Amino acid sequence: MSGLKEINHTFAAVGWGLLFIWWGIVILIDPLTIGMGAIGTGLILLGVNAARHLKGIPERESTTIYGIMFLAWGVIDQARRMLGLNEGVSWAAILIVIGVVAFLLPLLRQPKIAMKPEE
């Protein structure tokens, strides 16, 4: 395995390890909410991509997207709790966030069509 591939593999393994540890902590410790779990998950995913970037390894787009979505879900869920709204509000909000991302990504990925000069 080449050096960058090996480092990338190490980052992925460390990321999975951190995720399982974090999820276990969220389940074990009662005051931690699902929203806090989602925030931690998003930060771990984004942190793995930041580490990749610092080492010159291309980031994984899916990890960035999922990290942002988990972070958004967690923030929305925590805001819902502070405002005293029912649980359906955070589920509805995260579905809207996922829909917006799913809608915008293909539009942002479309290659720019160069205009041909008229002949």
SVG drawing of the C-alpha trace seen along z (x, -y; Angstrom):
<svg xmlns="http://www.w3.org/2000/svg" viewBox="-45 -34 49 36">
<polyline fill="none" stroke="black" stroke-width="0.4" points="0.0,0.0 1.3,-3.4 2.0,-6.0 -1.1,-8.2 -3.4,-5.2 -2.1,-3.8 -2.7,-7.1 -6.1,-7.4 -7.0,-3.9 -5.7,-4.8 -7.9,-8.0 -10.9,-5.9 -10.2,-3.3 -9.7,-6.0 -12.9,-7.7 -14.9,-4.5 -13.4,-3.9 -14.3,-7.4 -17.8,-7.0 -18.4,-3.8 -16.9,-5.2 -19.0,-8.3 -22.3,-6.4 -21.6,-4.2 -21.1,-7.2 -24.3,-8.9 -26.2,-5.7 -24.7,-5.2 -24.8,-8.7 -28.5,-9.6 -28.3,-13.4 -26.7,-13.2 -29.4,-13.5 -29.7,-12.2 -29.1,-15.8 -25.8,-15.9 -24.9,-12.5 -25.6,-13.9 -23.5,-16.9 -20.6,-14.8 -21.0,-12.5 -20.9,-15.4 -17.8,-16.8 -16.0,-13.5 -16.8,-13.1 -15.7,-16.6 -12.6,-16.2 -11.5,-13.1 -11.8,-15.1 -9.9,-18.0 -7.1,-15.6 -7.1,-14.2 -6.9,-17.8 -4.0,-18.6 -2.1,-15.5 -2.7,-16.3 -5.2,-13.5 -8.4,-14.3 -11.4,-14.7 -14.3,-12.4 -17.3,-14.4 -19.8,-12.0 -18.1,-12.3 -18.3,-16.1 -22.0,-16.0 -22.9,-13.5 -20.9,-15.5 -22.8,-18.7 -26.1,-16.9 -25.5,-15.3 -24.2,-18.6 -27.3,-20.4 -29.6,-17.7 -28.0,-18.0 -28.2,-21.8 -31.8,-21.7 -32.7,-19.0 -31.0,-21.0 -32.8,-24.2 -36.0,-22.3 -35.4,-21.1 -34.6,-24.6 -37.7,-26.0 -39.9,-23.2 -41.1,-22.0 -42.2,-18.4 -39.8,-15.8 -41.5,-15.9 -40.1,-19.4 -36.5,-18.2 -37.3,-15.2 -39.2,-17.4 -36.3,-20.0 -33.6,-17.4 -35.7,-15.9 -35.9,-19.4 -32.1,-19.8 -31.5,-16.4 -33.9,-17.3 -32.2,-20.6 -28.8,-19.0 -30.1,-16.2 -31.7,-18.8 -28.7,-21.2 -25.8,-18.8 -26.6,-17.6 -27.1,-21.2 -23.7,-22.3 -21.9,-19.3 -23.1,-20.0 -20.2,-20.8 -20.2,-24.3 -21.2,-24.4 -18.9,-26.5 -20.5,-28.7 -19.2,-28.1 -18.3,-31.2 -20.8,-31.7 -19.3,-30.7"/>
</svg>
